[in-house]
Every structure is written in structure tokens, then in C-alpha cells.
Amino acid sequence: MSEKLDNNKCIFSEEFNNKDNLTVKKEDIINQLKEVFDPEIPVNIYDLGLIYEIRINDEKKVNIEMTLTSPNCPVAESLPQEVSQKIKKLGGMTSLAVYLTFNPPWDKDMMSEDAKLALDIT
């Protein structure tokens, strides 16, 4: 694990007894993340730019680094848990860890063009 992740708060971590069929792909994780929505903004968390990093190492250990729109976000506990549950459904990994960070702080420039268009932000 990188030093960068060690400095962030681990919200979820689980090891799996999966030794065979290790097939998790970044694209599949992104598709799952696009099903998770911030309850206050009608855009998925991936396009909002709340996912800072998705890392899958050679042993199929998955690390997700994410943030929230604000440190005082009312879903500070439930949103990272929802992320972990969505990704966990994929299987094909030996472990999953979700880290929460506020460095750098989120701002609207981190949103995808699609998200900006949906929210009429230029």
C-alpha cells in the first residue's frame, strides 16, 4: 500500500478467500461506481469526480481513494459504505479497501464534462 493511502482514513477493508477466478477490472469498478449517486446532486459519484484513484495490483487487491463534496457531508459514513458494497458485488478480487480523503478538497473542476452539462455548469 502506498504512503499516500496510509495517510487517509480507511472506511472499509475486507479480505476475500478468492484465489481462483481473479478477474476484477477497472472498467467494471467504474461501471459500479456510476450507479452510486450523491443524494444532494443528481449525478453519479464517478462523474462528480469524487473517486480520486482506483488501483488494482497484480494480486487483485483493490484500493479505492475517494472524497466527498464537503467534510460535513451528511452521507460521510453511508456513501463510502455504499461504494464498498457495490464493488464487493463484482467479486474477482482478493481484497477491497476504500479510503476517504479530503486532500485535495473537492471542487466543481473535478467533475466530468457530462456532469457539468447535466448540472448546467460551465
Buried (B, 14 or more C-beta within 10 A) or exposed (E): EEEEBEEBEBBBEEEBEBEEEBEBEEEBBEEBBBEBBBEEBEBBBBBBBBBBEBBBEEEBBBBBBBBBBEEEBEBEEEBBEBBBEBBBEBEBBBBBBBBBBEEEEBEEEBBBEEBBEBBEEE
